[in-house]
Amino acid sequence: MHELQTAIARSRAVLRSTATTEDVEKTIWGSPAGKKRLSKRLAAMLPAHKTYVEPFAGSAAVLFAKEPVAVEVINDADPEIAEAYKLLKKLTPGDLARLKKLPWVGDEKTFKGLLDAKPNSDVERLHRFLYLTHFSYGKMRGRSFSPSVVGVEAKTIKRIEEFAPRLKKVKVYGGDYEKVVRKYDSKDTAFFLDPPYPGYNVDVGESDFDEERFFKLLTTLKGRFLITYGIRGKFPAMVKESDFWVKRIRTPRSIGSMRGVGGPSVLTQLLVANYEPTTKAIDDWLCAPDESEFDKPTKLIKGADPSDERYVMGIVLEPEVVDAQGDIYSADEIREAAHRFMEEFGGLGLMHRLRVNDEVKVLESFLAPTDFTLGETSVRKGTWLLAVRVLGDELWGKVKSGELTGFSIGGSARRVPEPTPPASEAAA
């Protein structure tokens, strides 16, 4: 087992050397998979227009990056987001002064107190929304406080002073996107659409998004639209068969840069439009090859270390084994994937859930140097294994009960069919 211990030691050293993060500068608040990093270039790609509509606003990064026009509209299906924009629109200097006096430093007691609070004024409602958004795990406004932000002072007041005036003449709606799109559709309208990306994260609503309905709406529009979209789900195949302009790009992944959230450093996305955008705005983006993204569940092995109950190991990939999706990987491909994971390490997910960096600690990532048995599990030479210690009590309870049974390993790859053997070989 000396080779195994050497592999573990080497992987730990690589992990320590790559554990770096970069904060993303936000508008007023951050949004999961928001477009702040790309906003200026996306704004530059928009055609000339008199009406601008952003039906899936989130953080409204593109609105804040573009020049104002006569009519501007934002909408969000989340009623709390829509209300926050409406409150910001009518914020007075006196309201802002009162807002400044409220707490803006990360504190779990304050966070938990606001979770079930019943605000008595518009200022208190806005503060509750902004505080919970900033200090919740993954910026998801969930009920989990992010331990990494304890004592951190939010820059929210400064951002309100910088960006809120831009909202004064913007029309704000809350509800279904289609109603707003149809209301403002015209030959002089430009739409920026950044809907939920199916297959990426159940916690941001993508599982409920009707792609067929969305595509049908696009085919009826008089105005011009620019869309950012993931490469999973049904929509990519629909636009591939359409006359729309489509470009595949790789961009920095904003959500992976937020405190407490990890993941790959880049995200492959589609740009879709019913006009041809200027290439100047995108010529420095990294164009992606024709690849498919994947997200593979892997079985957890509990009890691998009897002295550490919360030490959990999982088999990520096995060589020359056909998985549930019909894919097979060589030992060399697995080695390359494992090394890239360490080099570009940004986070870990469990069972397709939001990244769980704050709740687990990666201890080991290694390739099995020989065949061996781990408990009742047989491990083949060349298998990639990953071990973590589960820190969060709630998460450990789900692992222990069997509700969470595996890592969620994602990436992108080009599927290549196995060559068909010659007829003589097949007959033999």
C-alpha positions as CSV (number, residue, x, y, z in Angstrom):
1,M,0.0,0.0,0.0
2,H,3.1,2.3,-0.1
3,E,2.1,3.4,-3.6
4,L,-1.4,4.3,-2.5
5,Q,0.0,6.4,0.4
6,T,2.3,8.2,-1.9
7,A,-0.5,9.0,-4.3
8,I,-2.6,10.4,-1.5
9,A,0.2,12.5,-0.2
10,R,0.8,13.9,-3.7
11,S,-2.8,14.8,-4.2
12,R,-3.0,16.6,-0.9
13,A,-0.1,18.7,-1.9
14,V,-1.6,19.6,-5.2
15,L,-5.0,20.5,-3.5
16,R,-3.2,22.9,-1.0
17,S,-1.4,24.6,-3.9
18,T,-4.6,25.2,-5.9
19,A,-7.0,26.4,-3.2
20,T,-7.4,30.0,-4.4
21,T,-10.5,32.0,-5.0
22,E,-11.5,35.2,-6.8
23,D,-14.4,37.4,-5.7
24,V,-16.9,38.6,-8.3
25,E,-17.8,42.3,-8.1
26,K,-21.6,42.4,-8.1
27,T,-24.3,44.9,-8.9
28,I,-26.6,45.4,-5.9
29,W,-26.8,41.7,-5.1
30,G,-25.3,38.5,-6.5
31,S,-27.4,36.0,-8.4
32,P,-26.7,32.2,-8.9
33,A,-25.2,31.9,-12.4
34,G,-25.5,35.7,-12.8
35,K,-23.9,37.5,-15.8
36,K,-21.9,40.3,-14.1
37,R,-18.6,39.0,-15.6
38,L,-20.1,39.0,-19.1
39,S,-22.5,42.0,-18.8
40,K,-20.5,44.6,-20.7
41,R,-19.9,42.3,-23.6
42,L,-23.4,41.1,-23.7
43,A,-24.7,44.7,-23.6
44,A,-22.4,45.4,-26.6
45,M,-24.0,42.6,-28.5
46,L,-27.5,44.0,-28.3
47,P,-28.9,45.6,-31.5
48,A,-30.1,49.2,-31.6
49,H,-33.4,49.5,-29.8
50,K,-35.9,51.8,-28.2
51,T,-37.3,49.3,-25.7
52,Y,-35.2,47.0,-23.6
53,V,-36.7,44.0,-21.7
54,E,-35.0,41.6,-19.3
55,P,-37.6,39.0,-18.4
56,F,-35.4,36.8,-16.1
57,A,-33.8,39.7,-14.2
58,G,-32.0,38.1,-11.3
59,S,-29.2,40.6,-10.6
60,A,-30.1,42.5,-13.8
61,A,-26.4,42.8,-14.6
62,V,-26.9,43.5,-18.3
63,L,-29.4,46.3,-17.6
64,F,-26.8,48.0,-15.3
65,A,-24.1,47.6,-18.0
66,K,-26.0,49.1,-20.9
67,E,-26.9,52.7,-21.8
68,P,-30.5,53.7,-21.0
69,V,-33.2,53.9,-23.6
70,A,-36.7,55.3,-23.7
71,V,-38.5,52.2,-22.2
72,E,-36.7,49.6,-20.0
73,V,-38.4,46.7,-18.3
74,I,-37.2,44.0,-15.9
75,N,-39.2,41.0,-14.6
76,D,-38.5,38.2,-12.2
77,A,-40.7,35.2,-11.3
78,D,-39.4,35.4,-7.7
79,P,-41.7,37.9,-5.9
80,E,-39.1,38.9,-3.4
81,I,-36.7,39.9,-6.2
82,A,-39.4,41.9,-7.9
83,E,-40.4,43.6,-4.6
84,A,-36.7,44.5,-3.8
85,Y,-36.4,46.3,-7.2
86,K,-39.6,48.2,-6.6
87,L,-38.4,49.2,-3.1
88,L,-35.1,50.4,-4.5
89,K,-36.8,52.4,-7.2
90,K,-38.6,54.5,-4.6
91,L,-35.8,54.6,-2.0
92,T,-35.5,58.1,-0.6
93,P,-32.3,59.7,1.0
94,G,-34.1,59.3,4.4
95,D,-34.7,55.6,3.7
96,L,-31.1,55.1,2.7
97,A,-29.9,56.8,5.9
98,R,-32.1,54.4,8.0
99,L,-30.8,51.4,5.9
100,K,-27.2,52.3,6.7
101,K,-27.9,52.0,10.5
102,L,-29.1,48.4,10.2
103,P,-26.6,45.5,10.5
104,W,-24.4,44.6,7.5
105,V,-21.8,42.3,9.0
106,G,-22.1,38.6,8.6
107,D,-23.5,37.2,11.9
108,E,-25.4,33.9,12.3
109,K,-27.6,35.2,15.1
110,T,-28.7,38.2,13.0
111,F,-29.2,35.9,10.0
112,K,-31.4,33.5,11.9
113,G,-33.4,36.3,13.4
114,L,-34.2,37.7,10.0
115,L,-35.3,34.4,8.5
116,D,-38.7,34.4,10.2
117,A,-38.9,38.2,10.9
118,K,-42.0,40.1,9.9
119,P,-40.7,43.5,8.7
120,N,-42.8,46.5,9.7
121,S,-41.6,48.9,7.0
122,D,-40.3,49.0,3.4
123,V,-36.7,49.7,4.7
124,E,-36.9,46.7,7.0
125,R,-38.2,44.5,4.1
126,L,-35.4,45.6,1.8
127,H,-32.8,45.1,4.5
128,R,-34.1,41.6,5.2
129,F,-34.0,40.6,1.5
130,L,-30.5,42.1,1.0
131,Y,-29.0,40.6,4.2
132,L,-30.3,37.1,3.6
133,T,-29.3,37.2,0.0
134,H,-25.7,38.3,0.8
135,F,-25.0,36.0,3.8
136,S,-27.0,32.9,2.9
137,Y,-25.1,29.8,1.7
138,G,-24.5,30.2,-2.1
139,K,-26.5,33.5,-2.2
140,M,-29.6,31.3,-2.5
141,R,-31.6,33.1,0.2
142,G,-32.1,29.7,1.8
143,R,-32.1,29.0,5.5
144,S,-28.4,28.1,5.8
145,F,-26.0,30.7,6.9
146,S,-22.6,30.6,5.2
147,P,-19.8,30.2,7.8
148,S,-17.2,31.7,5.6
149,V,-18.8,35.2,5.9
150,V,-18.7,35.5,9.7
151,G,-17.5,39.0,10.4
152,V,-17.4,40.1,6.8
153,E,-19.0,43.5,6.1
154,A,-21.3,43.6,3.0
155,K,-20.7,46.3,0.4
156,T,-24.4,46.5,-0.2
157,I,-24.9,50.1,0.8
158,K,-22.1,51.3,-1.5
159,R,-23.7,49.3,-4.4
160,I,-27.1,50.7,-3.7
161,E,-25.7,54.3,-3.9
162,E,-24.0,53.3,-7.2
163,F,-26.7,51.4,-9.0
164,A,-30.1,52.3,-7.5
165,P,-30.4,55.6,-9.4
166,R,-30.3,53.6,-12.6
167,L,-33.7,52.0,-11.7
168,K,-35.7,55.2,-11.4
169,K,-37.3,55.0,-14.9
170,V,-37.2,51.2,-15.2
171,K,-40.6,49.4,-15.1
172,V,-40.5,46.4,-12.7
173,Y,-42.8,43.4,-12.9
174,G,-43.0,40.2,-10.9
175,G,-44.5,37.0,-12.4
176,D,-44.4,34.8,-15.5
177,Y,-41.9,36.0,-18.2
178,E,-44.2,35.4,-21.2
179,K,-46.8,38.0,-20.2
180,V,-44.1,40.7,-20.0
181,V,-42.4,39.6,-23.2
182,R,-45.7,39.8,-25.2
183,K,-46.7,43.1,-23.7
184,Y,-43.5,44.9,-24.8
185,D,-42.7,43.0,-28.0
186,S,-42.2,45.2,-31.1
187,K,-39.8,45.7,-33.9
188,D,-37.9,48.3,-31.8
189,T,-37.5,45.9,-28.8
190,A,-34.4,44.2,-27.7
191,F,-34.7,41.3,-25.2
192,F,-31.9,39.8,-23.1
193,L,-33.1,36.4,-21.9
194,D,-31.1,34.4,-19.3
195,P,-33.6,31.7,-18.2
196,P,-32.9,28.8,-15.8
197,Y,-30.5,26.2,-17.3
198,P,-32.1,22.7,-17.1
199,G,-29.9,20.0,-15.7
200,Y,-27.5,22.2,-13.7
201,N,-29.0,22.9,-10.3
202,V,-32.4,21.9,-8.9
203,D,-32.1,24.7,-6.3
204,V,-32.4,27.6,-8.9
205,G,-35.7,26.4,-10.4
206,E,-34.5,24.9,-13.6
207,S,-36.4,21.6,-13.1
208,D,-39.7,23.5,-13.6
209,F,-38.7,25.4,-16.8
210,D,-40.8,24.6,-19.9
211,E,-38.3,24.6,-22.7
212,E,-40.8,23.9,-25.4
213,R,-43.0,26.8,-24.4
214,F,-39.9,29.1,-24.3
215,F,-38.8,28.0,-27.8
216,K,-42.3,28.5,-29.2
217,L,-42.5,32.0,-27.8
218,L,-39.1,32.9,-29.4
219,T,-40.4,31.9,-32.9
220,T,-43.2,34.4,-32.6
221,L,-41.3,37.5,-31.6
222,K,-41.1,40.7,-33.6
223,G,-38.3,42.1,-31.6
224,R,-34.7,41.0,-31.5
225,F,-33.4,38.7,-28.7
226,L,-30.1,37.6,-27.2
227,I,-30.1,34.5,-25.0
228,T,-27.5,32.9,-22.8
229,Y,-28.2,29.2,-22.1
230,G,-26.6,26.0,-20.9
231,I,-25.9,23.0,-23.1
232,R,-28.1,20.6,-21.3
233,G,-31.8,20.0,-21.7
234,K,-33.9,20.1,-24.9
235,F,-33.4,23.7,-25.9
236,P,-29.9,23.3,-27.5
237,A,-31.2,20.7,-29.9
238,M,-34.2,22.9,-30.8
239,V,-32.1,25.9,-31.7
240,K,-29.6,23.7,-33.6
241,E,-32.5,22.8,-36.0
242,S,-33.7,26.4,-36.2
243,D,-32.5,29.4,-38.2
244,F,-31.3,31.2,-35.1
245,W,-27.7,32.4,-34.8
246,V,-26.0,30.1,-32.3
247,K,-22.5,30.2,-30.9
248,R,-21.0,28.0,-28.2
249,I,-18.6,29.8,-25.8
250,R,-16.7,29.1,-22.6
251,T,-16.9,31.8,-20.0
252,P,-15.8,32.3,-16.3
253,R,-18.3,30.7,-14.0
254,S,-19.6,33.4,-11.7
255,I,-21.4,31.2,-9.2
256,G,-18.2,29.2,-8.6
257,S,-16.4,32.4,-7.5
258,M,-18.9,33.3,-4.7
259,R,-17.8,32.6,-1.2
260,G,-18.9,29.1,-0.1
261,V,-19.7,28.0,-3.7
262,G,-17.4,26.0,-5.9
263,G,-17.3,24.2,-9.2
264,P,-15.4,24.4,-12.5
265,S,-13.7,27.7,-13.3
266,V,-15.4,27.9,-16.7
267,L,-18.9,27.2,-18.0
268,T,-19.8,26.1,-21.5
269,Q,-22.8,28.1,-22.7
270,L,-24.8,28.9,-25.8
271,L,-25.4,32.4,-27.2
272,V,-28.6,32.4,-29.3
273,A,-30.0,35.3,-31.2
274,N,-32.5,36.0,-34.0
275,Y,-30.0,38.4,-35.6
276,E,-26.3,38.3,-36.1
277,P,-24.4,40.1,-33.3
278,T,-21.2,42.0,-33.9
279,T,-18.3,39.7,-33.6
280,K,-16.2,42.4,-32.0
281,A,-18.0,41.9,-28.7
282,I,-17.2,38.1,-28.6
283,D,-14.0,37.7,-30.5
284,D,-12.0,37.4,-27.2
285,W,-14.3,34.8,-25.7
286,L,-13.0,31.2,-25.8
287,C,-15.1,29.3,-28.3
288,A,-15.9,25.8,-27.1
289,P,-15.7,22.7,-29.2
290,D,-18.7,20.5,-29.9
291,E,-18.9,18.9,-26.5
292,S,-21.6,17.5,-24.2
293,E,-21.6,18.3,-20.5
294,F,-22.2,15.5,-18.1
295,D,-23.0,15.1,-14.4
296,K,-22.4,11.6,-13.0
297,P,-23.6,10.4,-9.6
298,T,-21.0,8.2,-7.8
299,K,-21.6,5.9,-4.9
300,L,-20.3,6.9,-1.4
301,I,-18.4,4.4,0.7
302,K,-19.1,5.1,4.4
303,G,-16.9,3.6,7.1
304,A,-13.7,3.6,5.0
305,D,-11.9,4.9,8.1
306,P,-13.2,3.4,11.3
307,S,-11.4,6.1,13.4
308,D,-13.2,8.9,11.6
309,E,-17.0,8.4,11.2
310,R,-17.5,11.4,8.9
311,Y,-14.7,10.3,6.5
312,V,-16.5,9.4,3.3
313,M,-14.9,8.0,0.2
314,G,-16.4,7.7,-3.3
315,I,-15.4,6.1,-6.6
316,V,-15.5,8.8,-9.1
317,L,-14.7,6.9,-12.3
318,E,-13.6,3.4,-13.1
319,P,-11.6,2.4,-16.2
320,E,-13.1,0.3,-18.9
321,V,-16.5,0.0,-17.2
322,V,-19.7,1.0,-19.0
323,D,-21.6,3.3,-16.8
324,A,-25.4,3.9,-16.5
325,Q,-25.2,6.5,-19.4
326,G,-23.5,4.1,-21.7
327,D,-20.1,5.8,-21.5
328,I,-16.8,4.1,-21.0
329,Y,-13.4,5.7,-20.0
330,S,-9.9,4.5,-20.5
331,A,-7.3,4.7,-17.6
332,D,-5.6,7.5,-19.4
333,E,-8.8,9.5,-19.7
334,I,-9.5,9.0,-16.1
335,R,-6.0,10.1,-15.1
336,E,-6.3,13.3,-17.1
337,A,-9.8,14.0,-15.6
338,A,-8.5,13.5,-12.1
339,H,-5.5,15.7,-12.6
340,R,-7.6,18.5,-14.2
341,F,-9.9,18.3,-11.2
342,M,-7.0,19.0,-8.9
343,E,-5.5,21.7,-11.1
344,E,-8.8,23.5,-11.5
345,F,-10.4,22.6,-8.2
346,G,-13.3,24.8,-7.3
347,G,-15.7,22.8,-5.4
348,L,-17.8,19.7,-4.8
349,G,-21.4,18.8,-5.2
350,L,-23.6,16.1,-3.8
351,M,-26.3,14.4,-5.8
352,H,-26.7,17.3,-8.3
353,R,-27.3,19.8,-5.4
354,L,-25.7,23.2,-4.9
355,R,-21.9,23.1,-4.2
356,V,-21.1,22.1,-0.6
357,N,-17.6,23.6,-0.1
358,D,-18.5,25.0,3.3
359,E,-19.9,21.7,4.6
360,V,-17.2,19.2,3.5
361,K,-13.5,19.2,3.3
362,V,-11.7,17.3,0.5
363,L,-9.1,15.1,2.0
364,E,-7.9,12.8,-0.8
365,S,-8.1,12.5,-4.5
366,F,-6.1,9.7,-6.0
367,L,-5.8,7.0,-8.6
368,A,-5.7,3.4,-7.4
369,P,-2.2,2.1,-8.2
370,T,-3.4,-1.5,-8.0
371,D,-6.5,-3.6,-7.4
372,F,-7.7,-3.7,-3.8
373,T,-10.8,-4.1,-1.7
374,L,-12.3,-1.3,0.4
375,G,-14.8,-2.8,2.9
376,E,-17.1,-4.7,0.6
377,T,-16.2,-2.7,-2.5
378,S,-13.7,-3.9,-5.1
379,V,-11.5,-1.2,-6.6
380,R,-9.8,-1.7,-9.9
381,K,-6.4,-0.4,-10.8
382,G,-6.7,3.1,-12.3
383,T,-9.9,3.9,-10.5
384,W,-10.2,7.6,-9.4
385,L,-11.3,7.9,-5.8
386,L,-12.2,11.0,-3.8
387,A,-12.5,11.2,0.0
388,V,-14.0,14.0,2.1
389,R,-14.9,14.7,5.7
390,V,-18.5,15.9,6.1
391,L,-18.5,18.9,8.4
392,G,-22.1,20.1,8.3
393,D,-24.4,18.3,10.8
394,E,-27.4,18.6,8.5
395,L,-25.5,17.3,5.5
396,W,-24.0,14.4,7.6
397,G,-27.5,13.5,8.7
398,K,-28.6,13.1,5.1
399,V,-25.5,11.1,4.2
400,K,-25.9,8.9,7.2
401,S,-29.6,8.3,6.5
402,G,-29.0,7.4,2.9
403,E,-30.8,10.4,1.5
404,L,-27.6,11.5,-0.1
405,T,-25.7,8.6,-1.6
406,G,-23.1,10.0,-3.9
407,F,-20.8,12.7,-5.2
408,S,-22.0,14.7,-8.3
409,I,-19.1,14.9,-10.7
410,G,-19.6,17.2,-13.6
411,G,-17.6,18.2,-16.6
412,S,-17.7,18.3,-20.4
413,A,-16.5,15.7,-22.9
414,R,-16.8,14.9,-26.6
415,R,-18.6,11.6,-27.1
416,V,-16.9,9.3,-29.6
417,P,-18.7,6.1,-30.7
418,E,-16.8,2.9,-30.5
419,P,-15.4,1.9,-33.9
420,T,-17.4,-0.9,-35.6
421,P,-15.1,-4.0,-36.1
422,P,-14.7,-5.3,-39.6
423,A,-17.3,-7.9,-40.7
424,S,-14.7,-10.7,-40.5
425,E,-13.8,-9.9,-36.9
426,A,-17.5,-9.5,-35.9
427,A,-18.2,-12.9,-37.3
428,A,-15.4,-14.4,-35.4
